[in-house]
C-alpha cells in the first residue's frame, strides 16, 4: 500500500552511526518525515499500518533517532521535519543515537499527522523504511580461526604459526567485553549486525603505540603487509592472509565501518570501542616438542597387585601432539622406564606393585631430534597401593589420605605405613568428633571440610553383635 519508496542503506548499525536514507516521492512538493518507534508499525503481506488511538487517529510514538541532514544540508536534529521537494527525490541522514529499533516514515502532509483509513494505513501518499536496528557494540574479538579453542587476539595474546602458512581470522562483534578465552562467552556476547570491517596486517615494528587491548596505535604505511575489507554477516566476518617468514611478527588490526562515507567513519575507533588487534609470530614450520605435562596429576588409588597408568603429553610450539618422543619415567625402583609418545603425543607408563605402599612417579625428556632441549614436566603423580580393609578390621586412629563419596570409600594410612581402603556404605553409625551425624552430613564433611590431619576411627569388634561405627576426628591440638 506504499506509494513512495523509502530505503535505508543499512538496517543494522551501531549506536552513534549515521544512516543514509533515500526517498522517491513522485510529484509531491511537500512531505513530512517522521522517525518512529518500530513497535508501532506493522507490516502484513507487504502492507504497512500504524498504531492508532481509540478514535482511529495516528498514534505512533516517535523514536530517539534524529534527522540531521536533508539533501546534503545539515539541519537541527529532530525526530520529525516537514520539507519541500523539488525533483521528487530526497537524501536524508538519520543519527542512531540510542539502542533501539525504528523506521523512517515519509508522507505527503503539511506537518500534521497522517490521516489513517479504517485499516490503519495513511490515506495520503507515503513510504516507510524497513526496521533499522541500532545496537551497542563493545568491540571486536579477533579469533585465530585455526586455533579458536586456545587463542583469541586482543588481550596480549600471541598466536604462533608456521612460516608461510595461511592465517584465517574470524572477527566477532560483541556488545560487552566477554572472556576472550571462552568461546561460549563470545558467542553469548555476539551482536548480529551487518556492514563490513576493514583490516590491516602490519609488521609489529610498524605499529606505533601498539598496546594489546587498549590503544590501537598508528600503522606506518611502509610496514603494512596487506589490508582489505570483509563483509559482516550476523556479527561475524572472516578474512585470511599469507603468513610471513620465520621470525616475522605481525599485528592484525580491525575496525567496523558500519556506514560508508558517514561521520561515523571519521570518528576514532576508540570512541565506540569497535576496534581490536592481536599479534601473530611466525616460527620454523618443522614442529618441535616444547611442552610436556602430566595428563593427570591426581593421586591414584590401586589395590595391591593392580595396575597403575601414568601419562605424559608432549606438544609442539603450535599446540599439536608430537609422536615418537622418549619419555623417561622414574619411580622408587632402581631402574627408570622409557616410553615413547603415540600419535596423540601421549606416553603411557603402566606398572604394578605386590606390596602395600605409595609410589611417587616423576618424568623427564632428554634433548633429541624432536625436542630442542631437555624438558621436565612439572609435578609428579602419587600412586597408593592399598589393601581392602576386612569387615572386622578395627582402626584406633588412621590418617585419612583421601575419600570418594561416589564409591563410598575412605583411604587411610594405618600408622604403620600401610594403606587400607574402608568401605563405609554399610555402616550403622557415623560420627564426627565422636558426635553422631547423618550419613549425608558425614559425606558432606568428607567432601568439603576434611583437613590433612583428620583421622578415621573404625569400631567393628564383632560385626554380628556390635554396630559398625566410622568416626572422623580432627587431631589438631
BELKACOR-V825948 format. One record per run of one state. SS is the DSSP state (h for helix, s for strand, l for the rest). FROM is the first residue (numbers start at 1). TO is the last residue. If there is no record, write none. Layout:
((SS:FROM:TO) (SS:FROM:TO))
//
This chain:
((l:1:4) (s:5:8) (l:9:11) (s:12:14) (l:15:17) (s:18:24) (l:25:29) (s:30:37) (h:38:40) (s:41:44) (l:45:46) (s:47:50) (l:51:51) (s:52:52) (l:53:57) (s:58:58) (l:59:61) (s:62:62) (l:63:65) (s:66:70) (l:71:72) (s:73:78) (l:79:79) (s:80:84) (l:85:88) (s:89:95) (l:96:99) (s:100:107) (l:108:115) (s:116:116) (l:117:121) (s:122:122) (l:123:125) (s:126:128) (l:129:131) (s:132:135) (l:136:138) (s:139:144) (h:145:147) (l:148:151) (s:152:152) (l:153:157) (s:158:162) (l:163:165) (s:166:174) (l:175:182) (h:183:189) (s:190:190) (l:191:195) (s:196:203) (h:204:206) (s:207:208) (l:209:217) (s:218:219) (l:220:220) (h:221:223) (s:224:231) (l:232:232) (s:233:233) (l:234:235) (s:236:242) (l:243:248) (s:249:257) (l:258:262) (h:263:266) (l:267:268) (h:269:272) (l:273:274) (s:275:283) (l:284:288) (s:289:294) (l:295:299) (s:300:303) (l:304:306) (s:307:316) (l:317:320) (s:321:321) (l:322:325) (s:326:330) (l:331:336) (s:337:340) (l:341:345) (s:346:352) (l:353:356) (s:357:365) (l:366:367) (s:368:368) (l:369:370) (s:371:371) (l:372:374) (s:375:375) (l:376:380) (s:381:388) (l:389:394) (s:395:404) (l:405:408) (s:409:413) (l:414:418) (s:419:423) (l:424:428) (s:429:432) (l:433:434) (s:435:437) (l:438:438) (h:439:449) (l:450:453) (s:454:459) (l:460:468) (s:469:474) (l:475:477))
//
